Amino acid sequence: MSPQGGIPQGFFTEKNLLATGGQWLWLYEIEVPTDPPTRYRFTRNPEAVTFRTNVYSPFPITHSVVKETDAGDLPTINLTVSNVSREIIGALELHGGLIDQPVRILLTHQEMLLTAKAVIEHDFKILSTTATEEAVTANLGDISLYETFFPGQRMMRHYCRHHYRSSGCGYAVSTVNAHYLSGCDKSLDGPNGCAVHGTSETNAGVAKIHPDRFGGFPGIPTPTTEGSI
């Protein structure tokens, strides 16, 4: 978990002191998928903490340091909550172990409560949970690889990645103009490609931004049998 921006340097100096007059506060938010969703807010502090108008109630809760392995796994942490009162286990049983539910962990300082600033603020999802008579431990991670599509965009030599008439495309000839083109074949110089849309812009009397806006990458090498581009 990385520090947030915009934090006064004095608080980082305070963090590094051997003794401090103020108190650092860990705050936790766990969402339960009721209808509507319920967000529980806890603190390690023995007294309730009000931060950003939200009240964080005292509760036995802690988390581990971020775990990273040399195998390239995604970093995870463990969040441990007391189960002595059996309050947590009920939510687990009713809502599928709270898998995929959002969790937020924040670190702030007593003197920062009125500024609504957190030194650390990170959102996680619950990847798995285990329960004993004493505690419930949730394994938290940033993303689930099973729900993520890679890559977000494809880089292709002869095919535009932009949606037609989107901000990336930029084609803005009015639909009532006689030179308006209702579609695009996504090519650079095809029969209804980017260059043709540049001609359409010129004929319509608007700024000519095509084919400069072509969303493909003509410079990508094309392998040949002789190893050249």
Phi, psi and omega in degrees: 000128186260150177298149176281160176278166175077014179271129178305139183300332181302329180285329175289325174296318178301320181299325185272357179288149176290329178220144183222147179279338178265179182234134174275141187234121172270131181236144184227140175232128179233126182261134178247131187281058171283184179237102000284168181302144178250130178250114178271139182236125183233161173218151173287339184300141180292346178238154180300147180237131175257121183218126183055040180070359178264143179259125178256119186272145177298135179198145177291101184212145179203170177218158181272175173285163179294132180259127173228138181246163178282002178272359179083017178293155174292141180296139179224163172224162177252130176252123184243128183234139179299139178241014183299321182276355180066016179288320186286321184298329178297318178294323179296315183292325182281335189231043171058038179073009182061023179299136179075005179280146182285144176226136177239134178240129182231150171234124178223182183234151180308319183283354180257359185300321182284340180273349180063024179260144175241138176288321177231135176211115186220137179258137179231172168236148178282121181268326179198159177223147173227149184225140171234182178293334184267324189205158171247130179243127178248130175271122186250142176218167181287309184219162173254124181296336180286345181247008186246134179257129178238141350276170178291328177223150178256136177260113183235149186292315189243015185229128183284135182271351185279146169287139184300130180067015173283176178297329178290321178289305175084001180291119191229022176294134183299143180293342179267356179283141182296339182261007179294139176248125188278352181207179181210141179270007174070008180267171177279310185228030178283181183298336175224042185263199187294318180296322179295324178289332173295319176296321177301318179296317179299313181294331181276352178078025176249170181301131180273108181244001178245142014270014181300333181274007181305129185267012174268183184229079183302338181282354179295128182297144173252117182293142177235172180294343180261003175082009179255178182264000000 
